[in-house]
Amino acid sequence: MTVRAKYKVQRIEASQTTVRKQGGADNQYELVEVRTIVLMPVYSPDPASENGRFWAASPSGEIKLGTINPNAWQAFELGSEYYVDFVKVE
């Protein structure tokens, strides 16, 4: 069974972290940029709209996606809406 939700990017946070250097020795680390994409459920005061129906089904929640992959964080735009499908791994 799949459960679909609809979320909106509320903010994108930038920070830095230290990770083990790829191909390096166990004690070699490098500083990398991290982006955290914060998504919240969509909302609409119109209960007949798609966002109103999603809001009625899931009016609260938060998804935080932290990544050091620029290709991943560039796929998200502030203020844009995204479908999120939850599929159980068998």
C-alpha positions as CSV (number, residue, x, y, z in Angstrom):
1,M,0.0,0.0,0.0
2,T,1.2,3.5,-0.8
3,V,0.3,6.6,1.2
4,R,0.6,9.9,-0.7
5,A,1.1,13.2,1.1
6,K,1.7,16.7,-0.3
7,Y,4.3,19.0,1.3
8,K,5.6,22.5,0.7
9,V,9.3,23.6,1.1
10,Q,9.2,26.1,4.0
11,R,12.9,26.7,4.3
12,I,16.3,25.6,3.2
13,E,19.0,25.7,5.8
14,A,22.8,25.8,5.0
15,S,25.5,24.5,7.4
16,Q,28.7,22.6,7.4
17,T,29.8,19.3,8.7
18,T,32.9,17.1,8.7
19,V,32.9,13.8,6.8
20,R,35.4,11.1,6.2
21,K,37.3,11.9,3.0
22,Q,36.4,9.6,0.1
23,G,39.4,7.3,-0.7
24,G,41.3,8.7,2.2
25,A,42.7,7.0,5.3
26,D,40.3,6.5,8.3
27,N,41.7,9.6,9.9
28,Q,41.3,12.0,6.9
29,Y,38.3,14.3,7.1
30,E,37.0,17.2,5.1
31,L,34.5,20.0,5.7
32,V,31.5,19.9,3.4
33,E,28.3,22.0,2.9
34,V,25.0,20.5,4.1
35,R,21.6,21.7,3.1
36,T,18.6,20.8,5.1
37,I,15.3,21.0,3.2
38,V,12.3,21.5,5.6
39,L,8.9,20.6,4.3
40,M,5.5,21.1,5.9
41,P,2.0,19.8,4.9
42,V,0.2,22.0,2.3
43,Y,-2.8,24.0,3.3
44,S,-5.8,25.6,1.7
45,P,-8.9,27.2,3.3
46,D,-10.9,25.7,0.4
47,P,-11.8,22.1,1.5
48,A,-12.7,21.2,-2.1
49,S,-9.2,22.0,-3.5
50,E,-6.5,19.4,-3.7
51,N,-4.5,21.2,-0.9
52,G,-7.6,21.4,1.2
53,R,-8.1,17.6,0.9
54,F,-4.5,16.8,1.7
55,W,-4.7,19.2,4.7
56,A,-7.8,17.4,6.0
57,A,-6.0,14.1,5.8
58,S,-2.6,15.2,7.3
59,P,-2.8,18.6,8.9
60,S,0.4,18.3,10.8
61,G,3.9,17.0,10.3
62,E,7.4,18.0,9.2
63,I,10.0,16.4,6.9
64,K,13.6,17.4,7.2
65,L,16.0,16.1,4.5
66,G,19.6,16.8,5.1
67,T,22.0,16.2,2.2
68,I,25.6,16.9,1.2
69,N,24.7,16.2,-2.5
70,P,24.2,19.4,-4.4
71,N,22.3,17.6,-7.1
72,A,19.8,16.5,-4.5
73,W,19.3,19.9,-2.8
74,Q,19.0,21.7,-6.1
75,A,15.9,19.6,-6.9
76,F,14.0,21.6,-4.2
77,E,12.8,25.1,-4.5
78,L,11.6,27.3,-1.6
79,G,7.9,27.6,-1.7
80,S,7.3,24.8,-4.1
81,E,5.0,21.8,-3.4
82,Y,6.0,18.2,-3.7
83,Y,4.2,14.9,-3.5
84,V,5.7,12.4,-1.0
85,D,4.9,8.7,-1.5
86,F,5.4,6.4,1.4
87,V,5.9,2.8,0.2
88,K,6.7,0.0,2.6
89,V,9.9,-1.8,1.8
90,E,9.3,-5.5,1.6
